[in-house]
Amino acid sequence: MEKQIIIFCPDCRGKFDVDKSDIVEDDMLECPLCGAELVVLQEDPIKLRLVDPEEDDFF
Ligand SMILES: [Zn+2]
């Protein structure tokens, strides 16, 4: 059985849960509440960073 982890969205401050297997360092998650894209900085303990669209590099 997959373990569910509660994620607090740093953008809308809502919470949602994801499978532990979905938490992969450097991988992206999308907040189902506000659609914000979050990058996993660290798996344990979980650290997330909000992706600021204005920081995207367009090559
Ligand atoms: Zn959110």
N, CA, C, O and the ligand as a Tripos MOL2 file, in Angstrom:
@<TRIPOS>MOLECULE
protein
  237   235    60     0     0
PROTEIN
NO_CHARGES

@<TRIPOS>ATOM
      1 N           0.8530   -1.1990    0.0000 N.3       1 MET1
      2 CA          0.0000    0.0000    0.0000 C.3       1 MET1
      3 C           0.8850    1.2460    0.0000 C.2       1 MET1
      4 O           1.8300    1.3440    0.7830 O.2       1 MET1
      5 N           0.5820    2.1660   -0.8590 N.am      2 GLU2
      6 CA          1.3780    3.3840   -0.9340 C.3       2 GLU2
      7 C           1.0920    4.2850    0.2540 C.2       2 GLU2
      8 O          -0.0390    4.4010    0.7260 O.2       2 GLU2
      9 N           2.1370    4.9050    0.7070 N.am      3 LYS3
     10 CA          1.9830    5.8300    1.8080 C.3       3 LYS3
     11 C           1.6550    7.2130    1.2630 C.2       3 LYS3
     12 O           2.3190    7.7260    0.3630 O.2       3 LYS3
     13 N           0.6230    7.7920    1.8320 N.am      4 GLN4
     14 CA          0.2330    9.1320    1.4020 C.3       4 GLN4
     15 C           0.9310   10.1650    2.2720 C.2       4 GLN4
     16 O           1.0350   10.0120    3.4890 O.2       4 GLN4
     17 N           1.3980   11.2000    1.6340 N.am      5 ILE5
     18 CA          2.0800   12.2650    2.3530 C.3       5 ILE5
     19 C           1.3190   13.5600    2.1410 C.2       5 ILE5
     20 O           0.8880   13.8690    1.0300 O.2       5 ILE5
     21 N           1.1610   14.3070    3.2100 N.am      6 ILE6
     22 CA          0.4690   15.5860    3.0940 C.3       6 ILE6
     23 C           1.4700   16.6760    2.7040 C.2       6 ILE6
     24 O           2.5100   16.8570    3.3370 O.2       6 ILE6
     25 N           1.1240   17.3720    1.6670 N.am      7 ILE7
     26 CA          1.9610   18.4530    1.1450 C.3       7 ILE7
     27 C           1.2660   19.7780    1.4340 C.2       7 ILE7
     28 O           0.0650   19.9310    1.2120 O.2       7 ILE7
     29 N           2.0390   20.7190    1.9280 N.am      8 PHE8
     30 CA          1.4950   22.0580    2.0870 C.3       8 PHE8
     31 C           1.9970   22.9030    0.9290 C.2       8 PHE8
     32 O           3.2030   23.0530    0.7330 O.2       8 PHE8
     33 N           1.0840   23.4410    0.1800 N.am      9 CYS9
     34 CA          1.4640   24.2510   -0.9700 C.3       9 CYS9
     35 C           1.9820   25.6050   -0.4850 C.2       9 CYS9
     36 O           1.2870   26.3100    0.2460 O.2       9 CYS9
     37 N           3.1890   25.9650   -0.8870 N.am     10 PRO10
     38 CA          3.7330   27.2540   -0.4420 C.3      10 PRO10
     39 C           3.0700   28.4410   -1.1350 C.2      10 PRO10
     40 O           3.2610   29.5880   -0.7290 O.2      10 PRO10
     41 N           2.3080   28.1700   -2.1570 N.am     11 ASP11
     42 CA          1.6660   29.2540   -2.8850 C.3      11 ASP11
     43 C           0.2970   29.5820   -2.3020 C.2      11 ASP11
     44 O           0.0650   30.7030   -1.8480 O.2      11 ASP11
     45 N          -0.6090   28.6070   -2.3140 N.am     12 CYS12
     46 CA         -1.9730   28.8780   -1.8450 C.3      12 CYS12
     47 C          -2.1620   28.4540   -0.3870 C.2      12 CYS12
     48 O          -3.2200   28.6720    0.2030 O.2      12 CYS12
     49 N          -1.0970   27.8330    0.1930 N.am     13 ARG13
     50 CA         -1.1350   27.3830    1.5720 C.3      13 ARG13
     51 C          -2.2170   26.3350    1.8350 C.2      13 ARG13
     52 O          -2.5970   26.0900    2.9790 O.2      13 ARG13
     53 N          -2.6920   25.7380    0.7790 N.am     14 GLY14
     54 CA         -3.6210   24.6390    0.9360 C.3      14 GLY14
     55 C          -2.8440   23.3610    1.1530 C.2      14 GLY14
     56 O          -1.6250   23.3400    0.9850 O.2      14 GLY14
     57 N          -3.5310   22.2950    1.5240 N.am     15 LYS15
     58 CA         -2.8230   21.0310    1.6410 C.3      15 LYS15
     59 C          -3.4870   19.9600    0.8030 C.2      15 LYS15
     60 O          -4.7040   19.9350    0.6160 O.2      15 LYS15
     61 N          -2.6450   19.0830    0.3100 N.am     16 PHE16
     62 CA         -3.1300   17.9780   -0.5060 C.3      16 PHE16
     63 C          -2.2120   16.8110   -0.2500 C.2      16 PHE16
     64 O          -1.1120   16.9980    0.2690 O.2      16 PHE16
     65 N          -2.6350   15.6010   -0.6030 N.am     17 ASP17
     66 CA         -1.7150   14.4940   -0.3910 C.3      17 ASP17
     67 C          -1.3100   13.8000   -1.6780 C.2      17 ASP17
     68 O          -2.0500   13.7530   -2.6600 O.2      17 ASP17
     69 N          -0.1220   13.2730   -1.6260 N.am     18 VAL18
     70 CA          0.4480   12.5710   -2.7730 C.3      18 VAL18
     71 C           1.0180   11.2490   -2.2730 C.2      18 VAL18
     72 O           1.2710   11.0770   -1.0810 O.2      18 VAL18
     73 N           1.2130   10.3270   -3.1960 N.am     19 ASP19
     74 CA          1.9010    9.0870   -2.8440 C.3      19 ASP19
     75 C           3.3620    9.3900   -2.5320 C.2      19 ASP19
     76 O           3.9870   10.2470   -3.1550 O.2      19 ASP19
     77 N           3.8800    8.6710   -1.5620 N.am     20 LYS20
     78 CA          5.2950    8.8590   -1.2310 C.3      20 LYS20
     79 C           6.1740    8.6090   -2.4580 C.2      20 LYS20
     80 O           7.2140    9.2470   -2.6260 O.2      20 LYS20
     81 N           5.7550    7.6900   -3.2990 N.am     21 SER21
     82 CA          6.5380    7.3570   -4.4930 C.3      21 SER21
     83 C           6.5700    8.4970   -5.5110 C.2      21 SER21
     84 O           7.4030    8.5130   -6.4170 O.2      21 SER21
     85 N           5.6480    9.4520   -5.3470 N.am     22 ASP22
     86 CA          5.6420   10.6030   -6.2550 C.3      22 ASP22
     87 C           6.6340   11.6760   -5.8290 C.2      22 ASP22
     88 O           6.9160   12.6100   -6.5790 O.2      22 ASP22
     89 N           7.1570   11.5310   -4.6200 N.am     23 ILE23
     90 CA          8.1330   12.5070   -4.1300 C.3      23 ILE23
     91 C           9.5230   12.0640   -4.5530 C.2      23 ILE23
     92 O          10.1170   11.1690   -3.9510 O.2      23 ILE23
     93 N          10.0210   12.6920   -5.5760 N.am     24 VAL24
     94 CA         11.3390   12.3620   -6.0980 C.3      24 VAL24
     95 C          12.1320   13.6550   -6.2000 C.2      24 VAL24
     96 O          11.6640   14.6460   -6.7620 O.2      24 VAL24
     97 N          13.3280   13.6290   -5.6520 N.am     25 GLU25
     98 CA         14.1370   14.8260   -5.6630 C.3      25 GLU25
     99 C          14.3230   15.3530   -7.0770 C.2      25 GLU25
    100 O          14.5530   14.5920   -8.0170 O.2      25 GLU25
    101 N          14.2200   16.6620   -7.2060 N.am     26 ASP26
    102 CA         14.3230   17.3590   -8.4940 C.3      26 ASP26
    103 C          13.1200   17.1410   -9.4090 C.2      26 ASP26
    104 O          13.0960   17.6240  -10.5410 O.2      26 ASP26
    105 N          12.1260   16.4120   -8.9120 N.am     27 ASP27
    106 CA         10.9400   16.2110   -9.7250 C.3      27 ASP27
    107 C           9.9250   17.3120   -9.4170 C.2      27 ASP27
    108 O          10.0330   18.0150   -8.4120 O.2      27 ASP27
    109 N           8.9590   17.4420  -10.2880 N.am     28 MET28
    110 CA          7.9660   18.4890  -10.1150 C.3      28 MET28
    111 C           6.6370   17.9000   -9.6750 C.2      28 MET28
    112 O           6.2560   16.7940  -10.0570 O.2      28 MET28
    113 N           5.9470   18.6840   -8.8550 N.am     29 LEU29
    114 CA          4.5880   18.3490   -8.4530 C.3      29 LEU29
    115 C           3.7190   19.5190   -8.8470 C.2      29 LEU29
    116 O           4.1840   20.6570   -8.9260 O.2      29 LEU29
    117 N           2.4550   19.2350   -9.0940 N.am     30 GLU30
    118 CA          1.5530   20.3400   -9.3630 C.3      30 GLU30
    119 C           0.4910   20.3680   -8.2830 C.2      30 GLU30
    120 O          -0.1380   19.3540   -7.9780 O.2      30 GLU30
    121 N           0.3020   21.5380   -7.7140 N.am     31 CYS31
    122 CA         -0.7230   21.6860   -6.6910 C.3      31 CYS31
    123 C          -2.0910   21.5690   -7.3490 C.2      31 CYS31
    124 O          -2.4030   22.3410   -8.2560 O.2      31 CYS31
    125 N          -2.9160   20.6140   -6.9080 N.am     32 PRO32
    126 CA         -4.2370   20.4500   -7.5020 C.3      32 PRO32
    127 C          -5.1940   21.5730   -7.1170 C.2      32 PRO32
    128 O          -6.2660   21.7090   -7.7050 O.2      32 PRO32
    129 N          -4.8140   22.3570   -6.1530 N.am     33 LEU33
    130 CA         -5.6780   23.4300   -5.6570 C.3      33 LEU33
    131 C          -5.5060   24.7280   -6.4400 C.2      33 LEU33
    132 O          -6.4870   25.3820   -6.7910 O.2      33 LEU33
    133 N          -4.2640   25.0930   -6.7080 N.am     34 CYS34
    134 CA         -4.0190   26.3640   -7.3940 C.3      34 CYS34
    135 C          -3.2330   26.1950   -8.6820 C.2      34 CYS34
    136 O          -3.0490   27.1590   -9.4240 O.2      34 CYS34
    137 N          -2.7660   24.9810   -8.9570 N.am     35 GLY35
    138 CA         -2.0410   24.7350  -10.1980 C.3      35 GLY35
    139 C          -0.5810   25.1510  -10.1620 C.2      35 GLY35
    140 O           0.1050   25.0950  -11.1820 O.2      35 GLY35
    141 N          -0.1020   25.5670   -9.0020 N.am     36 ALA36
    142 CA          1.3020   25.9700   -8.8930 C.3      36 ALA36
    143 C           2.2180   24.7790   -9.1140 C.2      36 ALA36
    144 O           1.8990   23.6560   -8.7230 O.2      36 ALA36
    145 N           3.3410   25.0290   -9.7340 N.am     37 GLU37
    146 CA          4.3180   23.9770   -9.9320 C.3      37 GLU37
    147 C           5.3610   24.0540   -8.8250 C.2      37 GLU37
    148 O           5.9120   25.1150   -8.5300 O.2      37 GLU37
    149 N           5.6130   22.8970   -8.2220 N.am     38 LEU38
    150 CA          6.5270   22.8140   -7.0920 C.3      38 LEU38
    151 C           7.6570   21.8540   -7.4320 C.2      38 LEU38
    152 O           7.4290   20.7880   -8.0040 O.2      38 LEU38
    153 N           8.8570   22.2330   -7.0820 N.am     39 VAL39
    154 CA         10.0090   21.3580   -7.2860 C.3      39 VAL39
    155 C          10.3790   20.7310   -5.9500 C.2      39 VAL39
    156 O          10.4270   21.4090   -4.9240 O.2      39 VAL39
    157 N          10.6380   19.4340   -5.9760 N.am     40 VAL40
    158 CA         11.0810   18.7470   -4.7670 C.3      40 VAL40
    159 C          12.5780   18.9880   -4.5910 C.2      40 VAL40
    160 O          13.3930   18.5150   -5.3830 O.2      40 VAL40
    161 N          12.9250   19.7280   -3.5470 N.am     41 LEU41
    162 CA         14.3390   19.9950   -3.2770 C.3      41 LEU41
    163 C          14.9600   18.8580   -2.4920 C.2      41 LEU41
    164 O          16.1360   18.5350   -2.6570 O.2      41 LEU41
    165 N          14.1490   18.2580   -1.6370 N.am     42 GLN42
    166 CA         14.6600   17.2270   -0.7350 C.3      42 GLN42
    167 C          13.5060   16.2830   -0.4220 C.2      42 GLN42
    168 O          12.3630   16.7100   -0.2590 O.2      42 GLN42
    169 N          13.8260   14.9880   -0.3400 N.am     43 GLU43
    170 CA         12.7700   13.9940   -0.1160 C.3      43 GLU43
    171 C          12.4310   13.7830    1.3540 C.2      43 GLU43
    172 O          11.2700   13.5990    1.7200 O.2      43 GLU43
    173 N          13.4680   13.8120    2.1900 N.am     44 ASP44
    174 CA         13.2260   13.5100    3.6020 C.3      44 ASP44
    175 C          14.1560   14.3070    4.5060 C.2      44 ASP44
    176 O          15.3440   13.9900    4.5610 O.2      44 ASP44
    177 N          13.6870   15.3080    5.2070 N.am     45 PRO45
    178 CA         12.2960   15.7470    5.2050 C.3      45 PRO45
    179 C          11.9730   16.4810    3.9070 C.2      45 PRO45
    180 O          12.8580   17.0390    3.2590 O.2      45 PRO45
    181 N          10.7340   16.4720    3.5480 N.am     46 ILE46
    182 CA         10.3430   17.0430    2.2700 C.3      46 ILE46
    183 C          10.4890   18.5600    2.2670 C.2      46 ILE46
    184 O           9.9880   19.2640    3.1430 O.2      46 ILE46
    185 N          11.1900   19.0260    1.2520 N.am     47 LYS47
    186 CA         11.2780   20.4650    1.0300 C.3      47 LYS47
    187 C          10.8460   20.7320   -0.3900 C.2      47 LYS47
    188 O          11.2940   20.0860   -1.3370 O.2      47 LYS47
    189 N           9.9680   21.7000   -0.5090 N.am     48 LEU48
    190 CA          9.4600   22.0440   -1.8260 C.3      48 LEU48
    191 C           9.7750   23.5000   -2.1190 C.2      48 LEU48
    192 O           9.8660   24.3310   -1.2150 O.2      48 LEU48
    193 N           9.9350   23.7840   -3.3800 N.am     49 ARG49
    194 CA         10.1280   25.1710   -3.7760 C.3      49 ARG49
    195 C           9.1250   25.4840   -4.8710 C.2      49 ARG49
    196 O           8.9060   24.6960   -5.7910 O.2      49 ARG49
    197 N           8.5360   26.6350   -4.7470 N.am     50 LEU50
    198 CA          7.5960   27.0780   -5.7580 C.3      50 LEU50
    199 C           8.3670   27.4920   -7.0070 C.2      50 LEU50
    200 O           9.3610   28.2150   -6.9320 O.2      50 LEU50
    201 N           7.8940   27.0260   -8.1430 N.am     51 VAL51
    202 CA          8.5140   27.4350   -9.3940 C.3      51 VAL51
    203 C           7.9130   28.7650   -9.8170 C.2      51 VAL51
    204 O           6.7130   28.8860  -10.0620 O.2      51 VAL51
    205 N           8.7730   29.7390   -9.8920 N.am     52 ASP52
    206 CA          8.3230   31.0530  -10.3380 C.3      52 ASP52
    207 C           8.4430   31.1040  -11.8530 C.2      52 ASP52
    208 O           9.5470   31.0290  -12.3920 O.2      52 ASP52
    209 N           7.3190   31.2300  -12.5400 N.am     53 PRO53
    210 CA          7.3430   31.2030  -14.0040 C.3      53 PRO53
    211 C           8.2630   32.2750  -14.5810 C.2      53 PRO53
    212 O           8.8080   32.1090  -15.6720 O.2      53 PRO53
    213 N           8.4330   33.3660  -13.8540 N.am     54 GLU54
    214 CA          9.2770   34.4440  -14.3580 C.3      54 GLU54
    215 C          10.7500   34.0960  -14.2810 C.2      54 GLU54
    216 O          11.5890   34.7810  -14.8660 O.2      54 GLU54
    217 N          11.0670   33.0290  -13.5590 N.am     55 GLU55
    218 CA         12.4600   32.6200  -13.4790 C.3      55 GLU55
    219 C          12.8160   31.5690  -14.5290 C.2      55 GLU55
    220 O          13.9690   31.1500  -14.6330 O.2      55 GLU55
    221 N          11.8440   31.1610  -15.2820 N.am     56 ASP56
    222 CA         12.1320   30.1750  -16.3260 C.3      56 ASP56
    223 C          13.1010   30.7350  -17.3620 C.2      56 ASP56
    224 O          13.0450   31.9070  -17.7340 O.2      56 ASP56
    225 N          13.9600   29.8850  -17.7950 N.am     57 ASP57
    226 CA         14.8720   30.2880  -18.8500 C.3      57 ASP57
    227 C          14.2950   29.8390  -20.1840 C.2      57 ASP57
    228 O          13.9250   28.6770  -20.3530 O.2      57 ASP57
    229 N          14.2250   30.7370  -21.0950 N.am     58 PHE58
    230 CA         13.8050   30.3730  -22.4400 C.3      58 PHE58
    231 C          15.0440   30.3510  -23.3150 C.2      58 PHE58
    232 O          15.7060   31.3690  -23.5180 O.2      58 PHE58
    233 N          15.3380   29.1800  -23.8220 N.am     59 PHE59
    234 CA         16.5980   29.0650  -24.5600 C.3      59 PHE59
    235 C          16.4750   29.5750  -25.9950 C.2      59 PHE59
    236 O          17.4500   29.5450  -26.7460 O.2      59 PHE59
    237 ZN         -1.4420   25.5970   -4.2390 Zn       60 ZN60
@<TRIPOS>BOND
     1     1     2 1
     2     2     3 1
     3     3     4 2
     4     3     5 am
     5     5     6 1
     6     6     7 1
     7     7     8 2
     8     7     9 am
     9     9    10 1
    10    10    11 1
    11    11    12 2
    12    11    13 am
    13    13    14 1
    14    14    15 1
    15    15    16 2
    16    15    17 am
    17    17    18 1
    18    18    19 1
    19    19    20 2
    20    19    21 am
    21    21    22 1
    22    22    23 1
    23    23    24 2
    24    23    25 am
    25    25    26 1
    26    26    27 1
    27    27    28 2
    28    27    29 am
    29    29    30 1
    30    30    31 1
    31    31    32 2
    32    31    33 am
    33    33    34 1
    34    34    35 1
    35    35    36 2
    36    35    37 am
    37    37    38 1
    38    38    39 1
    39    39    40 2
    40    39    41 am
    41    41    42 1
    42    42    43 1
    43    43    44 2
    44    43    45 am
    45    45    46 1
    46    46    47 1
    47    47    48 2
    48    47    49 am
    49    49    50 1
    50    50    51 1
    51    51    52 2
    52    51    53 am
    53    53    54 1
    54    54    55 1
    55    55    56 2
    56    55    57 am
    57    57    58 1
    58    58    59 1
    59    59    60 2
    60    59    61 am
    61    61    62 1
    62    62    63 1
    63    63    64 2
    64    63    65 am
    65    65    66 1
    66    66    67 1
    67    67    68 2
    68    67    69 am
    69    69    70 1
    70    70    71 1
    71    71    72 2
    72    71    73 am
    73    73    74 1
    74    74    75 1
    75    75    76 2
    76    75    77 am
    77    77    78 1
    78    78    79 1
    79    79    80 2
    80    79    81 am
    81    81    82 1
    82    82    83 1
    83    83    84 2
    84    83    85 am
    85    85    86 1
    86    86    87 1
    87    87    88 2
    88    87    89 am
    89    89    90 1
    90    90    91 1
    91    91    92 2
    92    91    93 am
    93    93    94 1
    94    94    95 1
    95    95    96 2
    96    95    97 am
    97    97    98 1
    98    98    99 1
    99    99   100 2
   100    99   101 am
   101   101   102 1
   102   102   103 1
   103   103   104 2
   104   103   105 am
   105   105   106 1
   106   106   107 1
   107   107   108 2
   108   107   109 am
   109   109   110 1
   110   110   111 1
   111   111   112 2
   112   111   113 am
   113   113   114 1
   114   114   115 1
   115   115   116 2
   116   115   117 am
   117   117   118 1
   118   118   119 1
   119   119   120 2
   120   119   121 am
   121   121   122 1
   122   122   123 1
   123   123   124 2
   124   123   125 am
   125   125   126 1
   126   126   127 1
   127   127   128 2
   128   127   129 am
   129   129   130 1
   130   130   131 1
   131   131   132 2
   132   131   133 am
   133   133   134 1
   134   134   135 1
   135   135   136 2
   136   135   137 am
   137   137   138 1
   138   138   139 1
   139   139   140 2
   140   139   141 am
   141   141   142 1
   142   142   143 1
   143   143   144 2
   144   143   145 am
   145   145   146 1
   146   146   147 1
   147   147   148 2
   148   147   149 am
   149   149   150 1
   150   150   151 1
   151   151   152 2
   152   151   153 am
   153   153   154 1
   154   154   155 1
   155   155   156 2
   156   155   157 am
   157   157   158 1
   158   158   159 1
   159   159   160 2
   160   159   161 am
   161   161   162 1
   162   162   163 1
   163   163   164 2
   164   163   165 am
   165   165   166 1
   166   166   167 1
   167   167   168 2
   168   167   169 am
   169   169   170 1
   170   170   171 1
   171   171   172 2
   172   171   173 am
   173   173   174 1
   174   174   175 1
   175   175   176 2
   176   175   177 am
   177   177   178 1
   178   178   179 1
   179   179   180 2
   180   179   181 am
   181   181   182 1
   182   182   183 1
   183   183   184 2
   184   183   185 am
   185   185   186 1
   186   186   187 1
   187   187   188 2
   188   187   189 am
   189   189   190 1
   190   190   191 1
   191   191   192 2
   192   191   193 am
   193   193   194 1
   194   194   195 1
   195   195   196 2
   196   195   197 am
   197   197   198 1
   198   198   199 1
   199   199   200 2
   200   199   201 am
   201   201   202 1
   202   202   203 1
   203   203   204 2
   204   203   205 am
   205   205   206 1
   206   206   207 1
   207   207   208 2
   208   207   209 am
   209   209   210 1
   210   210   211 1
   211   211   212 2
   212   211   213 am
   213   213   214 1
   214   214   215 1
   215   215   216 2
   216   215   217 am
   217   217   218 1
   218   218   219 1
   219   219   220 2
   220   219   221 am
   221   221   222 1
   222   222   223 1
   223   223   224 2
   224   223   225 am
   225   225   226 1
   226   226   227 1
   227   227   228 2
   228   227   229 am
   229   229   230 1
   230   230   231 1
   231   231   232 2
   232   231   233 am
   233   233   234 1
   234   234   235 1
   235   235   236 2
@<TRIPOS>SUBSTRUCTURE
     1 MET1         2 RESIDUE 1 A MET
     2 GLU2         6 RESIDUE 1 A GLU
     3 LYS3        10 RESIDUE 1 A LYS
     4 GLN4        14 RESIDUE 1 A GLN
     5 ILE5        18 RESIDUE 1 A ILE
     6 ILE6        22 RESIDUE 1 A ILE
     7 ILE7        26 RESIDUE 1 A ILE
     8 PHE8        30 RESIDUE 1 A PHE
     9 CYS9        34 RESIDUE 1 A CYS
    10 PRO10       38 RESIDUE 1 A PRO
    11 ASP11       42 RESIDUE 1 A ASP
    12 CYS12       46 RESIDUE 1 A CYS
    13 ARG13       50 RESIDUE 1 A ARG
    14 GLY14       54 RESIDUE 1 A GLY
    15 LYS15       58 RESIDUE 1 A LYS
    16 PHE16       62 RESIDUE 1 A PHE
    17 ASP17       66 RESIDUE 1 A ASP
    18 VAL18       70 RESIDUE 1 A VAL
    19 ASP19       74 RESIDUE 1 A ASP
    20 LYS20       78 RESIDUE 1 A LYS
    21 SER21       82 RESIDUE 1 A SER
    22 ASP22       86 RESIDUE 1 A ASP
    23 ILE23       90 RESIDUE 1 A ILE
    24 VAL24       94 RESIDUE 1 A VAL
    25 GLU25       98 RESIDUE 1 A GLU
    26 ASP26      102 RESIDUE 1 A ASP
    27 ASP27      106 RESIDUE 1 A ASP
    28 MET28      110 RESIDUE 1 A MET
    29 LEU29      114 RESIDUE 1 A LEU
    30 GLU30      118 RESIDUE 1 A GLU
    31 CYS31      122 RESIDUE 1 A CYS
    32 PRO32      126 RESIDUE 1 A PRO
    33 LEU33      130 RESIDUE 1 A LEU
    34 CYS34      134 RESIDUE 1 A CYS
    35 GLY35      138 RESIDUE 1 A GLY
    36 ALA36      142 RESIDUE 1 A ALA
    37 GLU37      146 RESIDUE 1 A GLU
    38 LEU38      150 RESIDUE 1 A LEU
    39 VAL39      154 RESIDUE 1 A VAL
    40 VAL40      158 RESIDUE 1 A VAL
    41 LEU41      162 RESIDUE 1 A LEU
    42 GLN42      166 RESIDUE 1 A GLN
    43 GLU43      170 RESIDUE 1 A GLU
    44 ASP44      174 RESIDUE 1 A ASP
    45 PRO45      178 RESIDUE 1 A PRO
    46 ILE46      182 RESIDUE 1 A ILE
    47 LYS47      186 RESIDUE 1 A LYS
    48 LEU48      190 RESIDUE 1 A LEU
    49 ARG49      194 RESIDUE 1 A ARG
    50 LEU50      198 RESIDUE 1 A LEU
    51 VAL51      202 RESIDUE 1 A VAL
    52 ASP52      206 RESIDUE 1 A ASP
    53 PRO53      210 RESIDUE 1 A PRO
    54 GLU54      214 RESIDUE 1 A GLU
    55 GLU55      218 RESIDUE 1 A GLU
    56 ASP56      222 RESIDUE 1 A ASP
    57 ASP57      226 RESIDUE 1 A ASP
    58 PHE58      230 RESIDUE 1 A PHE
    59 PHE59      234 RESIDUE 1 A PHE
    60 ZN60       237 GROUP 0 **** ****
